[in-house]
């Protein structure tokens, strides 16, 4: 949980499945700080409904995450 909550909610199972099926995942934070934008893009890409828009391999996800971590480390 990057935000402390679930990306989709509903009053019941039908509402939840409807949200997952037809809504885009919400932003991680309403007004993301600059340093979170890269991590947010990674997370939202993982949550894409269209499989063609998700990471095609775990290595592609790892490369983006490693890039994020390297940038965070340099900022320290």
Secondary structure, 3 states (H helix, E strand, C coil): CCCCCCCCCCCCHHHHHHHHHHCCCCCCCCCCCHHHHHHHHHHHHHCCCCHHHCCCCHHHHHHHHHHHHHHHHHHC
